[in-house]
Amino acid sequence: MSGPSFRTHLLERTDTGQYTELLYDDGVNDAVLVCAAHGGQTEPGTAEQAVELAARLPRASCWACLGYDEHHSAFELWHPPSSAFSPDAYPLLAEIADRGFETVISFHGLDDDRVLVGGGVDTDTKRRVSDRLESAVTHPVEPVSSGRYAGVSPNNFVNWLSADGGLQLEQSAAVRLDEGDAVVAVLENLIERGRL
């Protein structure tokens, strides 16, 4: 069996930018999947966190979408809701869609000075992740199970890619860009200890 490799697929191009799908995978891993569906200029810092976390773990894949545009808002161009991602429209996502990963983590951006820990994972896991992140970053961290950024919908890709519901992290720009390594280190430690 060969190790994981990076592949990309161009999804869309504009006169001044592009939207690309990325997959780092060995074709069989079903342990950990790290995602950043709104990477690039869409939610800056999230794809870098996802790639870094996947690279640090011995059994991890990474799926991301990267939107860039020199003259238009990448957010406005390429920010579908997390429940709108489908294997039919994303060929590299289709390659991993049926694996039922043990752990799925999705990095997101939040236009607020806090971090929200959501997704379909159980409440104890959200609280454990929140407690660890609270001591690692400067902005407040809170677990969420309802509301706009909770990420609990079964249609959210972080949940249907996971065997038991995924973890969604909504992060302020300061946390993503200035403290992204601290977030990655916390998650790496929790995964290595079997606590996530």
WORAUR-V666718 format. One record per residue. N is the residue number from 0. RES is the residue in one letter. SS is DSSP state (H for helix, E for strand, C for the rest). Layout:
n={N;N}
res={RES;RES}
ss={SS;SS}
//
This chain:
n={0;1;2;3;4;5;6;7;8;9;10;11;12;13;14;15;16;17;18;19;20;21;22;23;24;25;26;27;28;29;30;31;32;33;34;35;36;37;38;39;40;41;42;43;44;45;46;47;48;49;50;51;52;53;54;55;56;57;58;59;60;61;62;63;64;65;66;67;68;69;70;71;72;73;74;75;76;77;78;79;80;81;82;83;84;85;86;87;88;89;90;91;92;93;94;95;96;97;98;99;100;101;102;103;104;105;106;107;108;109;110;111;112;113;114;115;116;117;118;119;120;121;122;123;124;125;126;127;128;129;130;131;132;133;134;135;136;137;138;139;140;141;142;143;144;145;146;147;148;149;150;151;152;153;154;155;156;157;158;159;160;161;162;163;164;165;166;167;168;169;170;171;172;173;174;175;176;177;178;179;180;181;182;183;184;185;186;187;188;189;190;191;192;193;194;195}
res={M;S;G;P;S;F;R;T;H;L;L;E;R;T;D;T;G;Q;Y;T;E;L;L;Y;D;D;G;V;N;D;A;V;L;V;C;A;A;H;G;G;Q;T;E;P;G;T;A;E;Q;A;V;E;L;A;A;R;L;P;R;A;S;C;W;A;C;L;G;Y;D;E;H;H;S;A;F;E;L;W;H;P;P;S;S;A;F;S;P;D;A;Y;P;L;L;A;E;I;A;D;R;G;F;E;T;V;I;S;F;H;G;L;D;D;D;R;V;L;V;G;G;G;V;D;T;D;T;K;R;R;V;S;D;R;L;E;S;A;V;T;H;P;V;E;P;V;S;S;G;R;Y;A;G;V;S;P;N;N;F;V;N;W;L;S;A;D;G;G;L;Q;L;E;Q;S;A;A;V;R;L;D;E;G;D;A;V;V;A;V;L;E;N;L;I;E;R;G;R;L}
ss={C;C;C;C;E;E;E;E;E;E;E;E;E;C;C;C;E;E;E;E;E;E;E;E;E;C;C;C;C;C;C;E;E;E;E;E;E;E;E;E;C;C;C;C;C;H;H;H;H;H;H;H;H;H;H;H;C;C;C;E;E;E;E;E;E;E;E;E;E;C;C;C;C;H;H;H;H;C;C;C;C;H;H;H;C;C;C;C;C;C;H;H;H;H;H;H;C;C;C;C;E;C;E;E;E;E;E;E;E;C;C;C;C;E;E;E;E;E;C;C;C;C;H;H;H;H;H;H;H;H;H;H;H;H;C;C;C;C;C;E;E;E;E;C;C;C;C;C;C;C;C;C;C;C;C;C;H;H;H;H;C;E;C;C;C;C;E;E;E;E;E;C;H;H;H;H;H;H;C;H;H;H;H;H;H;H;H;H;H;H;H;H;C;C;C;C}
//
